[in-house]
């Protein structure tokens, strides 16, 4: 088996189609895809692996071969010539003048398309192949965004679990200190009870955090297309600044969204099928040379024409169906354009709200709570009678809750970036080489 195929990261539908072509070529020529899972996966590496190895996507890509075969069918003339031969024994009275006892009649006939049906058929098949490729590109984009979401979920649940574990270790260490001070008579028995209660409360949170972490791993493996795998992930929930020029983003989305291109190709396909139905409404003449050697040894050489008479059936129903399909394709194209605008507006609104949420924690809540905890601990160490363990635990609990909320805000911001990437059709928007600042 060969190693991973080297190729640029999917950043546009055109690149996606090229990626599809490279992978299909590898399958057709016997080139194997990557079969060794890397020990460490970044976002980009996870997307590469999923696009190359997910079996669900590999099955979808086979639709290209089906559509390509339909193009070959359309380029092949649909009718074969028919040879009709009649060999008959001739007999009769002498007065009939029969001099040839074996009469022969031969015809070579074929249906002939005279209304450019082949041209329309090739146009429809070519548009169908284009539509299929763009639909595959859309599935590739959707899978890539799904991998990014599950990748971020793993990092999110990993940080949540780490926060619970760190909190548990911190409280267990504090419980030992409080127990020692209580034995020395410097603290009250209620302080020891409170710190032990806090430790037990955090222990109760450890189980759900581990379950959520394992569930996130399962979803990531499902998106990657692997049943298991001994690998880790590397990344952060921090994001860089995203472009916010709505007009530029909308123009990019209208240029790159593969589902929009698929609907455009579907419109061209439906138009070609309407023209084909109109061309077929009168049928095709059947023509060809004819030869007969009759019982009197006379050679009859000529041509035969058979023309259908469109009296009872003018294929009106088929034409109405194709016209309705063309109308539906036009409406679906309009729907796709509206959906892109809605997706972009929703992603930008979610991104703006999430960014404000993150900045509130980063610049206000977390620094203030950290200062409050430090001040409270200094007062407690200085022997301030109004400051006890209960107050320190309360401030610490609020700080840890704020850190947990900050993780929620970062995860929401990352999901909003994934939404923007999917809305524009550009995975580069979800790839952040450098974060704005480290997590507190």
N, C-alpha and C positions, 0 to 999 in steps of 0.2 A: 504494500500500500504506500502511496506517495504522501508527502506532507501536505500542509495546508496550501491552497492555491493563493498566490500573491495577487492581490487586486486592490484597487482603491476602495475606500469606504463609500457605501451608497449615500449620496447626498442629493440626488435628483432622480426623477423617473427615468431620464435617459440613461443615467449611470446604472439604474436598476435593471433596465432592459439589457444593457451590456453585461451586467453581472449574470443575468439569466442566461444569456447566450454563451458565456464562458462556461458556466456550470453545465449547461446542456451539452456543449461540445465535449466537455470532459466525460460526461456519461456515455455519449455516443461513441467516443473513441476509446473507451475503456479506461480513461484516466480516473483514478479513485479520488474521492474527496478526503479531507482530513479525518482521521479516525482516532487520533490521540488528543484527549482533552488536556489543554494546558493546565499547569498547576495553579496559575494565577490568572484571573480574568479581570480585565478592565472593561469599561463600558464598550469601547470600540471593539475589543477582542471578543466580547460576548455577542455583539451584533454580527461580527464576521462569522463566528462559529455557528450561530443559529441560522444565518442565511445559507451557509454551506451544508449543514448537516441535519436540519430539522426535517424529519420524514414527511410531515404534513405538507410542507412547502415543496418538497421534492415531488410529491404526488400532484400538486397543483400545477407544477411546471410542465408536466406531461401533456397538459391541455394544448401547449404550443404545438406539439407534434400532431395532435388531432387536427388542429386548424391548418397546419402546414400541409397535411395530407388533403384537406378540403381544397386548398389552392391547386394542388396537382390534379384533383378531380375536375375542378373548374377549367383548367387549362387543357384538359383532354376532351376531344369532341365526343359528345354523349351518345352518338349513334354509330353503329357498325353497318356496313353494307350487308344486304341480304341477297343470297343467290337462290333463285327459285327455278327449279328444273322439273319439267314434265316429260316423261318418256312413256309413250303409249303405243300399244299394238293397234295398227290400222287394218280393218277388214270390212268387206262389203261386197256388193254385186260387181260384176265385171264392168257394168255400165258406169260405175263410179270412177273409173280411171285410176284406181289405186296402183301406184307403181312403187311406193315406199311403205313397207309393212311396219316400220318403226318410226313413229312421228316424234319429233323432238321440239321442245319449247324451253327456252332459257331466258331468265331475266336477272339483272343485277341492279337491285334497287336500294335506295338509301334516303332517309329523311334529311332534308336540307333546311338549315336555319337561314332565313332570309331577312330577319328583322333585328340583327345584331344581338341575338340572345347570348352568344358566347362572350361578347364584350361585357355585357351587364353581369353575367355570371362570374366572370373573372374579377370585376370590380367588387362585387359582393363578397367573394371569398377573400380578396386582399384586405378589404375593410374588416372582415371578421378576424383575420389573422392579426391585424393591428390592434383591434379591440382586445383580443385575447392576451397579447403581449402587455398591453397597458393594465389589464385586469390582474395579470400575474405580478406586474410591478406594484400594483396597489396592495396585493397580498404580501409582497415582500416588505413594503413600507409598514404595513399594519403589524407584521410580525416583529420588525425591528423596534417599533414603538412599544410593542408588548414586552419585548425583552428588556428594554430600558426601564419600563415601569416595574417589572418584577425584580430587576437588578437593584433599582432604588429601594424597593420594599425590603430586600435582604439587608441592605446597608442601614435602613431605618430601624428595622427590628433588631439588628445587631447592636446598634447604638442604644436602643431602648433597653436591651438586655444588659449591656455593659453598664448603663446608668444604674439599673437596679442592683447589679452585683457590687458596684462601687459604693452605692448607698448602704448596702448591707454590711460590707466590710467596715465602712466608716462608723456605722452605728454599733457594730460589735466591738470595735475598738473603744468607742465612747462608753459602752456598757461596762467594759473592764475597768476603765478609769473611774467611772461613777461607783462601781462596786468597791474599788479600793478606797475611795474617799469616804464612802458610807461606812466601811469598817473602821476607818480612822475617826469617825464621828464628825467629819467636816461637811457631810451632806445628810439630808434626811432620807428616811426609808422610802418616802413617796417618790423621791427623785430616781431611786433605783428601779422602782416599779414602772415609772414612766418610760425610762430608757429601754427596759426589757419589752414593754408593750410596743415601743417603736420598732425594735428589732423583729418582733414577731409579725408586725404589720408588713414590713418589707419582705420578710420570708414568704408571706402569702402572695406577694406580687411576683415572686421569682418564677413560680410554675406557669402562670399565664404568659409571661414574657418568653419563656422557653418554647411554649407551644406555638406562639405567634411566629417566633424565629424559625422553627422547623417548617411551619406552613409556608412561610415566604420562600424558603429554600426549595420546597416541593414545586411551587409555582414557577420559580426560575428554571428548574430542570425541565419542567413541562414545556416552557417556552423555548428552551434551547433544543429540545428534542432528545434528551438523554434520560435513561431510566435511573441512573445513578452517576456518580462521578466524584472523585476525590480532588476537589479543587476549592480554592478560596476566591473571594472577590476583593478588589482594590478600588476604592473610590471614596468620594465624600458627597454629602448632601448639599454642600455649598455650591452656588452657581454664580457665574459671571453675569454681567449686565446683558440683557437681551435687547435686540433692536425693537424700537417702539414706533417706527414710522408705519402707520397703518396703510397708507397708499402703496408704499414700496413692498410691504409684506403681502398685500392683496395682489399686486401685480406678479410677485414671485409665485404665489399660490396658484393663480390662474395659468401660469406658465408651466408649473412643475407638478401640480396634483395629478397623479396617474388616473384616478377615477374620473376626472373631468375629461382627460384625453380619451379614456375608454368610451365615455358617452358620446364624444364627438365622432369617434370611429363608428359607434353603433348607429349614429345618424346617417353617415355615409353608406353603411351597409344596408340600412332600411331603404334609402333612396334607390340604391341599385336594385334591390329586390322589387320595388314598385315598377321600375322600368322593365325588369325581366317579366313580371306578370303581365304588363301591358303588351309586351312583344309576343308573348305566348298565347294571347287570347284568341287568335285565329288559327292556331295550330301550324304545322309545318307541311309543305308539300313533299310527296314521296316521288322521286324521279330516278330514272336509270335506263340503260340500254336494254332492248328486248330483241330476241332472235327466235325464229320458228322455222322448222324444216317440216313442211306438211306432208301428208300422204301422197300428194301428186308431185313430189320433189321440187316444190316451189320454196325458195328461200325468202323469208320475210324478215327484214332488218329495219329496226326503228327505235323509238324511245317510248317509255310509258310514263305518264304523269298521273299522280293521284293527289287530289287536293281536297282537304276536309272542308265541309260546309258548316260554318259557325252559325247554325240556325237555332238549335235547341239549347246549346251551351256556349256562351261567350265568356265563361270564366269570370263572371261579374263578382261572385263571392270571393274568389281568390284575390282579385284586385282590391276589393274593399278591405280584406284582411291586411294586405300589404300597406295600403294607405293608412289604416289605423295603426299599424306598427310604426310607420314613419312618424305619425303624429305623436305617438307615445315616446319614441326616441327623442323627438324635439323637446317634449315636456320634461323628460328625464334629464336632458342636458341643462335645461333651465333650472330644474331642481338641484342639480349638482352645483351650478354656479351660486345659487342662493345658499346651499348648505355650506359651501366654502366660506362665504361671507359670514354666516352664522358661527361656524367653527372658529374663525379667526377672531371675531368679536368676543365670543365666550372665552377663548384662551387668553386674550389680552386683558379682559376684565378679571379673570381669575388670577393672572400673573400680577396685575397691579395690586389686588387685594392681598395676595400672599406676600408680595415684596414689602408692603406696608406692615404686615403682621410680623415678618422677620425683623424689620428695622426697629419696630417697637421693642421687641425682646432684646435685640443686640445693643441698642443705644440707650435704652431707658430701664427696662425691668431688671435685666440681669446685673448690670453694674450697680444699680441702687440696692438690690437685695444682697449682693456680695459685700457692699460697704456696710449694710446693716448687720450682717452676720459678723463681720470683723469687729465692728464697734461693740456689739453685744458680747462677743468673746473677750474683748479687752476689759470691758466693765466687770464681767464675771471673774476674770483673772485678778482684777484689782480689788476684789472683795466687795463690790457694790451690793448692798443688802437687797435691793429691789430686783436684782437679776439672779435668777435661779436656772436650774437645768431645764425646767419647763419652757422658759422663754427662749433659751438657746435652741431647744428642739423645735419650737414653733417657727422661729426664723429659718432654721435649716430646712425644715419641711417645705416652707414656702419657696426657698431657693431651689431645692430639688424639683419641686413641682414646676417652677419656672423653666428650669433646664429641660424638663420633659416637654413642656409646652413649646420650647424653642425647637426641639427636635420635630414636633408636629408641624410647626411653621415651616421649617426647612424642607420637610417631606412634601408639604403642600406646594411650596414654591417649585420644587423639583418636578412634581406632577404637572404643575401649570406649564413649565417649560416643555415637558413632553407633549402636552396638549398643543402648544404653539408649534412644535416641530411637526406634529401630525397634521395640523391645520394648514401649514405652509407647504408641507411635503418636502422638508429639508431636514435631514437628520443632523446636520452640522449645528443646528440651533440647540440640540440636546447634548452636545459634546462640549465640555468645559475643561480646557487644559489647565487653567489657573482660576482658583476661586477668588472672590473679592477679599475675604479675610477669613482667618481660621475660626472655628467654632469656639466660643467661650467654654 
